[in-house]
Amino acid sequence: MPGANPYSIAKNGVNALTRGLALEYAPHGIRVNAIVPGMIDTPVGVDRVADATGRDRDEITAVRAAQVPMRRQGSAWNIADEADGQRRQRDGSGPGVTGDHGLP
């Protein structure tokens, strides 16, 4: 797909940065996480492919969903929920989680 290379490069850069920072700050008790979504139903993930290939959006959605073990793409809400879950874990407001993951 045209334009996929910059996206792939950026996503892999975020992964590498996250791993590097996690290794660097782990001795200080600091966790570094990234949310790296897979197949998400977005204009970039679905609509751009439909426009570039002339295929129907529903067909592309079905093909993409078939590539996911749960047989469905995620949504922007799934990503927001994950971010909220990480925030709750960090500040201790989630159930059964303590908020002791930072430097004094």
C-alpha positions in Angstrom: 0.0 0.0 0.0 1.4 3.4 -0.9 2.6 5.4 2.2 3.0 2.3 4.4 6.7 2.6 4.8 6.7 5.8 6.9 4.0 4.3 9.1 5.9 1.1 9.6 9.2 2.9 10.3 7.5 5.2 12.8 5.8 2.3 14.6 9.0 0.3 14.8 10.8 3.4 16.1 8.3 3.7 18.9 8.9 0.0 19.8 12.7 0.4 19.8 12.5 3.6 21.9 10.2 2.0 24.4 12.4 -1.0 24.8 15.5 1.2 25.2 13.9 3.4 27.8 12.5 0.5 29.7 16.0 -1.1 29.9 17.5 2.3 30.9 15.1 3.2 33.6 14.2 -0.3 35.0 17.1 -0.1 37.6 15.3 3.0 39.0 12.0 1.2 39.4 10.4 3.1 36.5 8.3 1.3 34.0 8.1 2.3 30.4 5.1 1.1 28.3 3.8 1.7 24.9 0.4 1.0 23.5 1.0 -0.6 20.1 -2.4 -1.5 18.5 -2.7 -4.1 15.8 -5.6 -4.1 13.4 -7.7 -1.1 14.2 -10.7 0.0 12.1 -9.5 3.5 11.2 -9.5 5.7 8.1 -5.8 4.9 7.6 -6.3 1.2 8.1 -9.4 0.6 6.1 -10.6 3.6 4.1 -7.2 4.4 2.5 -6.9 0.8 1.4 -10.4 0.9 0.0 -9.7 4.1 -1.9 -6.3 2.8 -3.2 -7.7 -0.6 -4.4 -11.3 0.3 -5.3 -12.5 -2.5 -3.1 -15.5 -2.2 -0.8 -14.9 -1.1 2.8 -16.9 -4.0 4.2 -14.7 -6.5 2.2 -11.5 -5.0 3.5 -12.8 -5.0 7.1 -13.7 -8.7 6.8 -10.3 -9.5 5.3 -8.5 -7.6 8.1 -10.7 -9.1 10.8 -9.8 -12.6 9.5 -6.2 -11.9 10.2 -6.8 -11.3 14.0 -7.2 -14.3 16.4 -10.4 -12.8 17.8 -11.7 -12.3 14.3 -12.4 -8.6 14.8 -10.5 -5.4 14.5 -10.1 -3.1 17.4 -11.5 0.4 17.7 -10.2 3.7 19.0 -12.2 3.0 22.2 -10.1 -0.1 22.8 -7.0 2.0 22.6 -8.4 4.6 25.0 -9.4 1.8 27.4 -5.9 0.4 27.4 -4.4 3.9 28.1 -6.8 4.3 31.0 -5.9 0.9 32.3 -2.2 1.8 32.3 -3.0 5.1 34.0 -4.9 3.3 36.7 -2.1 0.9 37.2 0.4 3.7 37.5 -1.5 5.8 40.0 -2.9 3.0 42.0 -6.6 3.8 41.3 -7.2 0.4 39.6 -8.4 -2.5 41.7 -5.6 -4.3 43.6 -2.8 -2.2 42.1 -0.4 -0.1 44.2 0.9 3.3 43.0 4.6 2.9 43.9 6.2 2.9 40.4 8.0 6.2 40.3 11.1 7.9 41.8 10.5 10.0 45.0 
